[in-house]
């Protein structure tokens, strides 16, 4: 069990400005007030997919690219893994994918509820 699972959280951390309270992800300065006084916090719950698309360029395999909004009201561009790319829907809840690190260049999440059977494509 990882520390994130023990906390019951999503395991996703973000930065909050101590001056104006704005939440952001991967910033050195606050996007609102330009303060460098940022505090690392853990997200209060799972993220919600607000945009999802299947991308075929750059690789021979289709992949999902999504925008995920967290309860703290910031949006993260990411990939949703562990399910076929076309089965990720807007409104789906996501959590940090096991084995994903926040230091990596690409942010990866997985669906909280598994997508339905993909029998249509068999």
N, CA, C and O atoms as a MOPAC input file, in Angstrom:
PM7 MOZYME 1SCF
protein

 N      0.85600 1    -1.18400 1     0.00000 1
 C      0.00000 1     0.00000 1     0.00000 1
 C      0.89600 1     1.24000 1     0.00000 1
 O      1.82600 1     1.34600 1     0.80100 1
 N      0.61100 1     2.15900 1    -0.89000 1
 C      1.40300 1     3.38500 1    -0.97500 1
 C      0.89800 1     4.39400 1     0.04700 1
 O     -0.21800 1     4.24400 1     0.54400 1
 N      1.68300 1     5.41700 1     0.37600 1
 C      1.21900 1     6.44300 1     1.31200 1
 C     -0.04900 1     7.14300 1     0.83100 1
 O     -0.89300 1     7.52700 1     1.64100 1
 N     -0.18500 1     7.31000 1    -0.48200 1
 C     -1.39000 1     7.96200 1    -1.01000 1
 C     -2.62500 1     7.10900 1    -0.74600 1
 O     -3.68600 1     7.63400 1    -0.40800 1
 N     -2.48500 1     5.77600 1    -0.90500 1
 C     -3.61900 1     4.89200 1    -0.64400 1
 C     -3.95200 1     4.87100 1     0.83900 1
 O     -5.12300 1     4.78800 1     1.20800 1
 N     -2.93800 1     4.94400 1     1.69300 1
 C     -3.17300 1     4.94700 1     3.13500 1
 C     -3.93300 1     6.20200 1     3.55700 1
 O     -4.75700 1     6.15300 1     4.47000 1
 N     -3.65900 1     7.32700 1     2.89100 1
 C     -4.37300 1     8.56800 1     3.18500 1
 C     -5.80800 1     8.53300 1     2.68200 1
 O     -6.65400 1     9.29400 1     3.15000 1
 N     -6.08300 1     7.64200 1     1.71900 1
 C     -7.40700 1     7.61800 1     1.11300 1
 C     -7.55500 1     8.67700 1     0.03900 1
 O     -8.65100 1     8.87800 1    -0.48500 1
 N     -6.46300 1     9.36300 1    -0.29800 1
 C     -6.51200 1    10.42000 1    -1.30300 1
 C     -6.20800 1     9.88200 1    -2.68300 1
 O     -6.01900 1     8.68100 1    -2.87600 1
 N     -6.16400 1    10.78700 1    -3.63200 1
 C     -5.87500 1    10.39200 1    -4.99900 1
 C     -4.38900 1    10.23600 1    -5.21900 1
 O     -3.97500 1     9.66600 1    -6.22900 1
 N     -3.57500 1    10.72800 1    -4.30100 1
 C     -2.14500 1    10.67100 1    -4.48200 1
 C     -1.63700 1    11.77000 1    -5.39700 1
 O     -0.48300 1    11.72700 1    -5.82500 1
 N     -2.46700 1    12.75000 1    -5.70600 1
 C     -2.09700 1    13.81100 1    -6.63200 1
 C     -1.83800 1    15.09700 1    -5.85900 1
 O     -2.68800 1    15.55400 1    -5.09500 1
 N     -0.66900 1    15.67300 1    -6.06000 1
 C     -0.33200 1    16.90600 1    -5.35900 1
 C     -0.33200 1    18.08700 1    -6.31800 1
 O     -0.12800 1    17.92800 1    -7.52100 1
 N     -0.56100 1    19.26300 1    -5.77000 1
 C     -0.59300 1    20.49900 1    -6.54800 1
 C     -0.02800 1    21.60900 1    -5.68300 1
 O      0.28100 1    21.39100 1    -4.51200 1
 N      0.10700 1    22.78700 1    -6.24800 1
 C      0.62700 1    23.95000 1    -5.51700 1
 C     -0.49900 1    24.94500 1    -5.28500 1
 O     -1.32200 1    25.18500 1    -6.16800 1
 N     -0.52800 1    25.53300 1    -4.06300 1
 C     -1.49300 1    26.58600 1    -3.74300 1
 C     -0.72300 1    27.82400 1    -3.30400 1
 O      0.18700 1    27.74900 1    -2.47800 1
 N     -1.10500 1    28.96300 1    -3.87200 1
 C     -0.46000 1    30.23000 1    -3.54300 1
 C     -0.85800 1    30.64600 1    -2.12900 1
 O     -2.03800 1    30.62000 1    -1.78200 1
 N      0.11000 1    31.02300 1    -1.32400 1
 C     -0.17800 1    31.46800 1     0.04300 1
 C     -0.70100 1    32.89800 1     0.08000 1
 O     -1.26400 1    33.31800 1     1.09100 1
 N     -0.52500 1    33.65000 1    -0.99700 1
 C     -0.98900 1    35.03900 1    -1.03800 1
 C     -2.44100 1    35.13300 1    -1.47700 1
 O     -3.25800 1    35.75800 1    -0.80000 1
 N     -2.76900 1    34.51400 1    -2.61100 1
 C     -4.13100 1    34.67800 1    -3.13800 1
 C     -4.96300 1    33.39700 1    -3.07900 1
 O     -6.16900 1    33.44300 1    -3.32000 1
 N     -4.34200 1    32.24600 1    -2.76300 1
 C     -5.08700 1    30.99800 1    -2.60900 1
 C     -5.36500 1    30.25300 1    -3.90100 1
 O     -6.10800 1    29.27200 1    -3.88400 1
 N     -4.79900 1    30.68000 1    -5.01800 1
 C     -5.03300 1    30.02800 1    -6.30300 1
 C     -4.31600 1    28.68300 1    -6.36100 1
 O     -3.14300 1    28.58300 1    -5.99900 1
 N     -5.02600 1    27.64500 1    -6.81800 1
 C     -4.43300 1    26.32300 1    -6.99000 1
 C     -3.90600 1    26.20400 1    -8.41200 1
 O     -4.53500 1    26.68300 1    -9.35600 1
 N     -2.75000 1    25.56400 1    -8.56400 1
 C     -2.16800 1    25.36300 1    -9.88800 1
 C     -1.31900 1    24.10600 1    -9.87100 1
 O     -1.02400 1    23.55200 1    -8.81200 1
 N     -0.93300 1    23.66500 1   -11.05300 1
 C     -0.15100 1    22.44800 1   -11.19800 1
 C      1.11000 1    22.75000 1   -12.00000 1
 O      1.05000 1    23.38300 1   -13.05400 1
 N      2.24800 1    22.29300 1   -11.49300 1
 C      3.55000 1    22.46900 1   -12.14500 1
 C      3.85400 1    23.92200 1   -12.49300 1
 O      4.14200 1    24.24600 1   -13.64500 1
 N      3.78800 1    24.77600 1   -11.51200 1
 C      4.10300 1    26.19500 1   -11.69900 1
 C      5.17900 1    26.60500 1   -10.70900 1
 O      5.22700 1    26.10900 1    -9.58300 1
 N      6.03400 1    27.50900 1   -11.13600 1
 C      7.02200 1    28.09800 1   -10.23300 1
 C      6.50000 1    29.38800 1    -9.62800 1
 O      6.90200 1    29.78400 1    -8.53400 1
 N      5.58900 1    30.04600 1   -10.36000 1
 C      4.95700 1    31.27700 1    -9.89200 1
 C      3.44900 1    31.11700 1    -9.96600 1
 O      2.93700 1    30.37400 1   -10.80300 1
 N      2.74300 1    31.81200 1    -9.09500 1
 C      1.28400 1    31.80300 1    -9.12300 1
 C      0.81800 1    32.42400 1   -10.44200 1
 O      1.31000 1    33.48800 1   -10.81700 1
 N     -0.11700 1    31.78700 1   -11.15600 1
 C     -0.58900 1    32.34400 1   -12.42900 1
 C     -1.44500 1    33.59800 1   -12.26500 1
 O     -1.69600 1    34.29900 1   -13.24600 1
 N     -1.90000 1    33.89600 1   -11.04600 1
 C     -2.76300 1    35.05900 1   -10.81400 1
 C     -1.96800 1    36.25200 1   -10.29900 1
 O     -2.05200 1    37.34400 1   -10.86200 1
 N     -1.19000 1    36.04900 1    -9.22300 1
 C     -0.50400 1    37.18800 1    -8.59400 1
 C      1.01400 1    37.16900 1    -8.77800 1
 O      1.69900 1    38.09100 1    -8.33500 1
 N      1.54800 1    36.13300 1    -9.42500 1
 C      2.98300 1    35.98500 1    -9.70600 1
 C      3.83400 1    35.81100 1    -8.44800 1
 O      5.04300 1    36.04000 1    -8.49000 1
 N      3.23100 1    35.41600 1    -7.34600 1
 C      3.98400 1    35.14600 1    -6.12300 1
 C      4.74500 1    33.82700 1    -6.26900 1
 O      4.27600 1    32.90600 1    -6.93800 1
 N      5.90100 1    33.74100 1    -5.65300 1
 C      6.66000 1    32.48900 1    -5.65400 1
 C      6.44700 1    31.70200 1    -4.35800 1
 O      7.06500 1    30.65600 1    -4.15700 1
 N      5.58200 1    32.19900 1    -3.49000 1
 C      5.30500 1    31.55700 1    -2.20600 1
 C      4.19000 1    30.52300 1    -2.39000 1
 O      3.02900 1    30.78600 1    -2.07800 1
 N      4.56300 1    29.34200 1    -2.90100 1
 C      3.60300 1    28.27900 1    -3.18800 1
 C      3.77100 1    27.14200 1    -2.19400 1
 O      4.88900 1    26.77900 1    -1.82900 1
 N      2.64800 1    26.58700 1    -1.76300 1
 C      2.63000 1    25.49300 1    -0.79300 1
 C      2.11300 1    24.23600 1    -1.48400 1
 O      1.11500 1    24.29200 1    -2.20200 1
 N      2.78000 1    23.10500 1    -1.27600 1
 C      2.34800 1    21.83800 1    -1.85700 1
 C      1.21900 1    21.25600 1    -1.01700 1
 O      1.32800 1    21.16500 1     0.20500 1
 N      0.12500 1    20.85900 1    -1.68300 1
 C     -1.02500 1    20.24600 1    -1.00900 1
 C     -1.46900 1    19.01700 1    -1.78400 1
 O     -1.11700 1    18.83900 1    -2.95000 1
 N     -2.24800 1    18.16800 1    -1.11700 1
 C     -2.80800 1    16.97200 1    -1.75200 1
 C     -4.25800 1    17.23700 1    -2.13600 1
 O     -5.00000 1    17.88300 1    -1.39600 1
 N     -4.65000 1    16.73300 1    -3.29300 1
 C     -6.01500 1    16.92700 1    -3.77700 1
 C     -7.02600 1    16.27800 1    -2.83400 1
 O     -6.75500 1    15.23800 1    -2.23400 1
 N     -8.19700 1    16.90900 1    -2.71400 1
 C     -9.23500 1    16.43500 1    -1.79500 1
 C    -10.01900 1    15.24700 1    -2.33600 1
 O    -10.72500 1    14.58900 1    -1.57200 1
 N     -9.92000 1    14.95800 1    -3.60400 1
 C    -10.69600 1    13.86200 1    -4.16300 1
 C    -10.31100 1    13.56800 1    -5.59100 1
 O     -9.33200 1    14.11200 1    -6.10400 1
 N    -11.08500 1    12.70300 1    -6.24200 1
 C    -10.76300 1    12.34200 1    -7.62500 1
 C    -11.03100 1    13.49700 1    -8.58300 1
 O    -11.80700 1    14.40700 1    -8.28900 1
 N    -10.37300 1    13.43900 1    -9.72900 1
 C    -10.59400 1    14.43100 1   -10.77400 1
 C    -11.74000 1    14.01300 1   -11.67800 1
 O    -12.12600 1    12.84400 1   -11.70500 1
 N    -12.28300 1    14.97100 1   -12.41800 1
 C    -13.37700 1    14.72300 1   -13.36000 1
 C    -12.89400 1    15.07000 1   -14.76600 1
 O    -12.35600 1    16.15500 1   -14.98700 1
 N    -13.08200 1    14.15900 1   -15.71200 1
 C    -12.69700 1    14.41200 1   -17.09900 1
 C    -13.62900 1    15.46900 1   -17.67800 1
 O    -14.84700 1    15.29100 1   -17.66700 1
 N    -13.07000 1    16.57100 1   -18.18400 1
 C    -13.88300 1    17.63300 1   -18.79000 1
 C    -13.72300 1    17.66800 1   -20.30400 1
 O    -14.55300 1    18.25600 1   -20.99800 1
 N    -12.66900 1    17.04600 1   -20.82500 1
 C    -12.48900 1    16.92800 1   -22.26900 1
 C    -11.67300 1    15.67900 1   -22.53000 1
 O    -10.72000 1    15.39100 1   -21.80700 1
 N    -12.04700 1    14.93100 1   -23.56800 1
 C    -11.33100 1    13.70800 1   -23.88900 1
 C    -11.30200 1    13.52900 1   -25.39700 1
 O    -12.29300 1    13.78100 1   -26.08200 1
 N    -10.15600 1    13.09100 1   -25.91000 1
 C    -10.05500 1    12.82900 1   -27.34500 1
 C     -9.07700 1    11.68900 1   -27.57500 1
 O     -8.18400 1    11.44000 1   -26.76600 1
 N     -9.26400 1    11.00500 1   -28.68900 1
 C     -8.37500 1     9.92500 1   -29.09400 1
 C     -7.41400 1    10.49600 1   -30.12800 1
 O     -7.83500 1    11.13300 1   -31.09400 1
 N     -6.12700 1    10.26600 1   -29.91900 1
 C     -5.09400 1    10.80900 1   -30.79400 1
 C     -4.33100 1     9.65700 1   -31.43300 1
 O     -3.93500 1     8.70800 1   -30.75500 1
 N     -4.13000 1     9.75000 1   -32.75000 1
 C     -3.41000 1     8.70300 1   -33.48100 1
 C     -2.04700 1     9.17600 1   -33.98000 1
 O     -1.26300 1     8.36000 1   -34.46400 1
 N     -1.74500 1    10.46200 1   -33.87700 1
 C     -0.50200 1    10.97800 1   -34.46200 1
 C      0.69400 1    10.71400 1   -33.55500 1
 O      0.58000 1    10.64900 1   -32.33200 1
 N      1.84200 1    10.56600 1   -34.20300 1
 C      3.08400 1    10.41400 1   -33.45500 1
 C      3.43100 1     8.98800 1   -33.05700 1
 O      4.60200 1     8.67100 1   -32.85200 1
 N      2.44400 1     8.13800 1   -32.94600 1
 C      2.69200 1     6.73200 1   -32.60500 1
 C      1.78400 1     5.86600 1   -33.45800 1
 O      0.81000 1     6.35300 1   -34.03300 1
 N      2.09900 1     4.60000 1   -33.53800 1
 C      1.27000 1     3.68200 1   -34.30600 1
 C      0.02400 1     3.25000 1   -33.55800 1
 O     -0.87000 1     2.62900 1   -34.13200 1
 N     -0.03200 1     3.57700 1   -32.28300 1
 C     -1.14400 1     3.14500 1   -31.43700 1
 C     -1.95400 1     4.35400 1   -30.99900 1
 O     -1.39500 1     5.41000 1   -30.70400 1
 N     -3.27900 1     4.19600 1   -30.95600 1
 C     -4.14600 1     5.28700 1   -30.48700 1
 C     -3.95200 1     5.47900 1   -28.98900 1
 O     -3.72600 1     4.52300 1   -28.24700 1
 N     -4.04400 1     6.72800 1   -28.56400 1
 C     -3.93400 1     7.03000 1   -27.13700 1
 C     -4.96200 1     8.09200 1   -26.77900 1
 O     -5.50600 1     8.77300 1   -27.64900 1
 N     -5.21600 1     8.21900 1   -25.49500 1
 C     -6.18500 1     9.18900 1   -25.00800 1
 C     -5.46400 1    10.40800 1   -24.46600 1
 O     -4.47500 1    10.28000 1   -23.74400 1
 N     -5.95500 1    11.59300 1   -24.81100 1
 C     -5.48600 1    12.83900 1   -24.20700 1
 C     -6.70000 1    13.51900 1   -23.60700 1
 O     -7.70300 1    13.72200 1   -24.29000 1
 N     -6.61700 1    13.87000 1   -22.34200 1
 C     -7.76600 1    14.42900 1   -21.63000 1
 C     -7.37600 1    15.65900 1   -20.82700 1
 O     -6.20100 1    15.90000 1   -20.55000 1
 N     -8.39400 1    16.42900 1   -20.46200 1
 C     -8.25200 1    17.50700 1   -19.49100 1
 C     -9.06100 1    17.09400 1   -18.27600 1
 O    -10.23000 1    16.73000 1   -18.40100 1
 N     -8.44500 1    17.14900 1   -17.09800 1
 C     -9.08900 1    16.70900 1   -15.86100 1
 C     -9.15600 1    17.88500 1   -14.89100 1
 O     -8.15500 1    18.55300 1   -14.63600 1
 N    -10.36500 1    18.12900 1   -14.35000 1
 C    -10.56400 1    19.19200 1   -13.35700 1
 C    -10.65100 1    18.55900 1   -11.97400 1
 O    -11.33900 1    17.55700 1   -11.77500 1
 N     -9.94100 1    19.16300 1   -11.02100 1
 C     -9.93900 1    18.67700 1    -9.64500 1
 C    -10.83700 1    19.53600 1    -8.77100 1
 O    -11.17200 1    20.65600 1    -9.15800 1
 N    -11.24300 1    19.03800 1    -7.58300 1
 C    -12.15100 1    19.79900 1    -6.70600 1
 C    -11.60900 1    21.17600 1    -6.32200 1
 O    -12.38300 1    22.07400 1    -5.99000 1
 N    -10.30200 1    21.34600 1    -6.36300 1
 C     -9.69500 1    22.63900 1    -6.02900 1
 C     -9.78100 1    23.62600 1    -7.18500 1
 O     -9.28300 1    24.74700 1    -7.08000 1
 N    -10.40400 1    23.22400 1    -8.28300 1
 C    -10.69800 1    24.06500 1    -9.44600 1
 C     -9.46400 1    24.42200 1   -10.27100 1
 O     -9.28200 1    25.57700 1   -10.65600 1
 N     -8.62000 1    23.43100 1   -10.54000 1
 C     -7.55000 1    23.60000 1   -11.51500 1
 C     -7.62500 1    22.43800 1   -12.49500 1
 O     -8.11700 1    21.36200 1   -12.15500 1
 N     -7.13800 1    22.65500 1   -13.70500 1
 C     -7.24300 1    21.67100 1   -14.78100 1
 C     -5.84800 1    21.16400 1   -15.13500 1
 O     -4.89200 1    21.93600 1   -15.19500 1
 N     -5.74500 1    19.84800 1   -15.36900 1
 C     -4.47400 1    19.20700 1   -15.68600 1
 C     -4.60100 1    18.47500 1   -17.01900 1
 O     -5.50100 1    17.65000 1   -17.17300 1
 N     -3.72200 1    18.75200 1   -17.99000 1
 C     -3.69200 1    17.93500 1   -19.20700 1
 C     -3.01500 1    16.60500 1   -18.88500 1
 O     -1.98700 1    16.58000 1   -18.20800 1
 N     -3.58400 1    15.50400 1   -19.36500 1
 C     -3.05200 1    14.19800 1   -18.98500 1
 C     -3.46600 1    13.13100 1   -19.98300 1
 O     -4.15800 1    13.40500 1   -20.96300 1
 N     -3.02400 1    11.90300 1   -19.71000 1
 C     -3.48200 1    10.71100 1   -20.42400 1
 C     -4.24600 1     9.84900 1   -19.44300 1
 O     -3.88000 1     9.76000 1   -18.27100 1
 N     -5.30500 1     9.21300 1   -19.91500 1
 C     -6.03100 1     8.23600 1   -19.10300 1
 C     -5.62300 1     6.86900 1   -19.63100 1
 O     -5.83300 1     6.56100 1   -20.80400 1
 N     -5.03800 1     6.04900 1   -18.76200 1
 C     -4.50700 1     4.74600 1   -19.15100 1
 C     -5.31200 1     3.63900 1   -18.48000 1
 O     -6.09900 1     3.89000 1   -17.56700 1
 N     -5.10300 1     2.40500 1   -18.94800 1
 C     -5.75500 1     1.25700 1   -18.33200 1
 C     -7.11300 1     0.93500 1   -18.91200 1
 O     -7.78600 1     0.02200 1   -18.43400 1
 N     -7.53000 1     1.66200 1   -19.92700 1
 C     -8.80200 1     1.41500 1   -20.60300 1
 C     -8.63000 1     1.83100 1   -22.06100 1
 O     -7.80100 1     2.69400 1   -22.34800 1
 N     -9.38400 1     1.24700 1   -22.98600 1
 C     -9.26200 1     1.69100 1   -24.38100 1
 C     -9.53600 1     3.19400 1   -24.50100 1
 O    -10.43400 1     3.70800 1   -23.83400 1
 N     -8.78400 1     3.89600 1   -25.33400 1
 C     -8.89200 1     5.36000 1   -25.41100 1
 C    -10.29200 1     5.86900 1   -25.74800 1
 O    -10.69600 1     6.93000 1   -25.27200 1
 N    -11.02800 1     5.12700 1   -26.55900 1
 C    -12.35600 1     5.59300 1   -26.97300 1
 C    -13.42400 1     5.37900 1   -25.89200 1
 O    -14.55800 1     5.82800 1   -26.05800 1
 N    -13.08200 1     4.70600 1   -24.79600 1
 C    -14.05200 1     4.45800 1   -23.73100 1
 C    -13.92600 1     5.43100 1   -22.55600 1
 O    -14.57000 1     5.23900 1   -21.52400 1
 N    -13.11000 1     6.46400 1   -22.70100 1
 C    -12.99900 1     7.50400 1   -21.67000 1
 C    -14.03900 1     8.56700 1   -21.99900 1
 O    -14.02400 1     9.12100 1   -23.09900 1
 N    -14.93600 1     8.86000 1   -21.07100 1
 C    -16.03400 1     9.78000 1   -21.34000 1
 C    -15.92800 1    11.02600 1   -20.46900 1
 O    -15.32000 1    11.00200 1   -19.39900 1
 N    -16.52600 1    12.10700 1   -20.94000 1
 C    -16.58300 1    13.34600 1   -20.17200 1
 C    -17.46600 1    13.10100 1   -18.95400 1
 O    -18.56300 1    12.55800 1   -19.08300 1
 N    -17.00400 1    13.49200 1   -17.78800 1
 C    -17.72900 1    13.26900 1   -16.53800 1
 C    -17.21000 1    12.08600 1   -15.74600 1
 O    -17.63000 1    11.87500 1   -14.60800 1
 N    -16.30000 1    11.30600 1   -16.32800 1
 C    -15.73600 1    10.15000 1   -15.62100 1
 C    -14.80200 1    10.61500 1   -14.51100 1
 O    -14.07900 1    11.59800 1   -14.67000 1
 N    -14.82200 1     9.90200 1   -13.38600 1
 C    -13.90100 1    10.19300 1   -12.28700 1
 C    -12.59800 1     9.44600 1   -12.53200 1
 O    -12.60400 1     8.29100 1   -12.95600 1
 N    -11.47400 1    10.11900 1   -12.26000 1
 C    -10.16000 1     9.50300 1   -12.44000 1
 C     -9.31500 1     9.68100 1   -11.18700 1
 O     -9.53100 1    10.60000 1   -10.39800 1
 N     -8.34700 1     8.78000 1   -11.02100 1
 C     -7.38400 1     8.85300 1    -9.91900 1
 C     -5.99800 1     8.60000 1   -10.50900 1
 O     -5.87000 1     8.18500 1   -11.66100 1
 N     -4.97900 1     8.84900 1    -9.72100 1
 C     -3.61000 1     8.64400 1   -10.17700 1
 C     -3.39200 1     7.17800 1   -10.52300 1
 O     -3.77300 1     6.29400 1    -9.75600 1
 N     -2.78500 1     6.92000 1   -11.66800 1
 C     -2.51300 1     5.54800 1   -12.09200 1
 C     -1.41200 1     4.94800 1   -11.22400 1
 O     -0.45400 1     5.64100 1   -10.87900 1
 N     -1.53500 1     3.66200 1   -10.86400 1
 C     -0.48100 1     3.02500 1   -10.06700 1
 C      0.84300 1     3.04900 1   -10.82600 1
 O      0.88700 1     2.78100 1   -12.02700 1
 N      1.89700 1     3.36600 1   -10.12600 1
 C      3.21200 1     3.40400 1   -10.75100 1
 C      3.53200 1     4.71400 1   -11.44600 1
 O      4.66500 1     4.92200 1   -11.88000 1
 N      2.55200 1     5.60200 1   -11.56000 1
 C      2.79100 1     6.90100 1   -12.19600 1
 C      3.48000 1     7.82100 1   -11.19900 1
 O      3.11200 1     7.86500 1   -10.02500 1
 N      4.47000 1     8.54600 1   -11.66900 1
 C      5.15800 1     9.49900 1   -10.80700 1
 C      4.88100 1    10.90500 1   -11.29800 1
 O      4.76300 1    11.14100 1   -12.50000 1
 N      4.77900 1    11.82800 1   -10.37300 1
 C      4.49300 1    13.21200 1   -10.74000 1
 C      5.71100 1    13.90100 1   -11.32400 1
 O      5.58600 1    14.96100 1   -11.93800 1
 N      6.89400 1    13.31400 1   -11.14300 1
 C      8.11300 1    13.90200 1   -11.68700 1
 C      8.27500 1    13.59600 1   -13.17100 1
 O      9.04700 1    14.25900 1   -13.86300 1
 N      7.54500 1    12.58900 1   -13.66300 1
 C      7.64100 1    12.23100 1   -15.07700 1
 C      7.06900 1    13.35600 1   -15.93400 1
 O      6.31200 1    14.19600 1   -15.44700 1
 N      7.43000 1    13.36300 1   -17.19000 1
 C      6.97000 1    14.41900 1   -18.08300 1
 C      5.48600 1    14.35000 1   -18.37800 1
 O      4.86200 1    15.38100 1   -18.62900 1
 N      4.91300 1    13.17400 1   -18.35500 1
 C      3.51300 1    12.99300 1   -18.71200 1
 C      2.71400 1    12.55600 1   -17.48600 1
 O      3.13200 1    11.65800 1   -16.75500 1
 N      1.57200 1    13.19000 1   -17.26700 1
 C      0.71300 1    12.85400 1   -16.13500 1
 C     -0.26700 1    11.77700 1   -16.59300 1
 O     -0.91900 1    11.93300 1   -17.62500 1
 N     -0.37700 1    10.68700 1   -15.83300 1
 C     -1.26700 1     9.58300 1   -16.19400 1
 C     -2.25700 1     9.30900 1   -15.06900 1
 O     -1.88900 1     9.24600 1   -13.89600 1
 N     -3.52200 1     9.14900 1   -15.45300 1
 C     -4.58300 1     8.79300 1   -14.52200 1
 C     -5.27200 1     7.53700 1   -15.03000 1
 O     -5.07300 1     7.13100 1   -16.17500 1
 N     -6.08700 1     6.92000 1   -14.16900 1
 C     -6.92100 1     5.79200 1   -14.56700 1
 C     -8.34300 1     6.05600 1   -14.09900 1
 O     -8.56600 1     6.83900 1   -13.17500 1
 N     -9.30400 1     5.39800 1   -14.74200 1
 C    -10.70600 1     5.57100 1   -14.37100 1
 C    -10.96400 1     4.96800 1   -13.00000 1
 O    -10.43500 1     3.90300 1   -12.68300 1
 N    -11.77800 1     5.64000 1   -12.17900 1
 C    -12.17400 1     5.08700 1   -10.87500 1
 C    -13.11600 1     3.90700 1   -11.07000 1
 O    -13.02800 1     2.90700 1   -10.35800 1
 N    -14.01900 1     4.03000 1   -12.04100 1
 C    -14.92400 1     2.94000 1   -12.39700 1
 C    -14.47200 1     2.39800 1   -13.73700 1
 O    -14.31200 1     3.16800 1   -14.68400 1
 N    -14.25900 1     1.09000 1   -13.84600 1
 C    -13.81800 1     0.55300 1   -15.13200 1
 C    -14.87000 1     0.78500 1   -16.21000 1
 O    -16.07200 1     0.75300 1   -15.94700 1
 N    -14.39400 1     1.01600 1   -17.41700 1
 C    -15.30300 1     1.20300 1   -18.54900 1
 C    -15.99500 1    -0.12000 1   -18.84100 1
 O    -15.51000 1    -1.18200 1   -18.45200 1
 N    -17.12000 1    -0.05100 1   -19.51900 1
 C    -17.87200 1    -1.25000 1   -19.85800 1
 C    -17.11600 1    -2.16200 1   -20.80500 1
 O    -16.01200 1    -1.83800 1   -21.24300 1
 N    -17.70600 1    -3.29200 1   -21.11500 1
 C    -17.10200 1    -4.26800 1   -22.01200 1
 C    -16.98500 1    -3.67300 1   -23.40900 1
 O    -17.89500 1    -2.99100 1   -23.88100 1
 N    -15.87700 1    -3.93300 1   -24.05300 1
 C    -15.62000 1    -3.40700 1   -25.38900 1
 C    -15.97400 1    -4.45100 1   -26.45100 1
 O    -15.25600 1    -4.58700 1   -27.44200 1
 N    -17.06400 1    -5.18500 1   -26.25900 1
 C    -17.44500 1    -6.27000 1   -27.15800 1
 C    -17.77100 1    -5.77500 1   -28.56700 1
 O    -17.65600 1    -6.54100 1   -29.52300 1
 N    -18.17200 1    -4.52400 1   -28.71400 1
 C    -18.52000 1    -3.97000 1   -30.02300 1
 C    -17.32800 1    -4.03800 1   -30.97700 1
 O    -17.51400 1    -4.20700 1   -32.18200 1
 N    -16.12100 1    -3.90900 1   -30.45900 1
 C    -14.92900 1    -3.85500 1   -31.30200 1
 C    -14.22700 1    -5.19400 1   -31.44800 1
 O    -13.13500 1    -5.24800 1   -32.01300 1
 N    -14.81400 1    -6.26400 1   -30.96300 1
 C    -14.18600 1    -7.59100 1   -31.10600 1
 C    -14.60400 1    -8.25300 1   -32.37600 1
 O    -14.17500 1    -9.37100 1   -32.66000 1

